[in-house]
Amino acid sequence: GTGTIASGATSAVITHGLSVTPTLDDISITFGEQGTADYGRWWVGTITSTQFTLNVSADPGVSALDFAWKAIIL
């Protein structure tokens, strides 16, 4: 799937649609760009049976921050 951390935000909540709750090592993130501003560190948090949150430590700026994600349960 894809997602965006909007300008002025520091997180995006993604609905993953999996039939089981993934663990951290099941989720991969690929960024599609560098934000206009330095967004600092990033991490995945708050994983539930329906969603996960991608966080950054600072607002990515006016360009926002587009990313792709993949979750594979083995």
N, C-alpha and C positions, 0 to 999 in steps of 0.2 A: 504494500500500500504506500501511500504518500501522505505527507502532512506538512504543515507550516507553523512555525512560531512567528506570530504576527509582530509587526513593529509595536513597541511599547510593552510587549509581553515577555515572560521568561519561561514559559512552558506551553506545551500542547498536549491535550488529552486525546489519545487515539483509541478508538474502538477496534479491537483486533479480530473479532468474529471467530475465534478458535473454540473448539468444543471442550477444551481443557484449559486450565490456568497455566500459562507459560511461566518458566523461571527466567531469571536474568540471562542465563547463557543460551536461551532459545531465541532471543531477540537480537537482530542486527540492524544497525542504523548506517545509512550512507547519506552524506550531505551533498546537496546539488549546487551549492554556492557558498561563498563566504559572505556573511552579513555585512552591511554597510559599516556597522560598528563592530568592534571586537566583542564577541559574545562570551569569551572566556572559556571556562570548562563546561562540559556537558555530561549528563548522566540520565539513565533510565531509572525511574522510581515508581512507586505506587502501582505495582502490578496486581490486577484483580482478574477474576474469571471473565471479565468482559473488556477491560481497558488497561492501558499503561500510560504513563506520563513521561514525555521527553522534556527535560529541564536544561536550561542554560543559566550561567551565573550572571549574565548581563543582557539587556535589551539588544537584539541584533541590528537595530536601526531601521531606516525607512525601507530598505529592500526586503525586510522580513528574512526568514531563514527556511528555505525549502529542504525537505529531506525525504528519503525513501526508507521504508522499513520492511523487514522480513522476519517472520516468526516461524520456525520449524521445530516441531515436536518430534523427537526421535524415540 
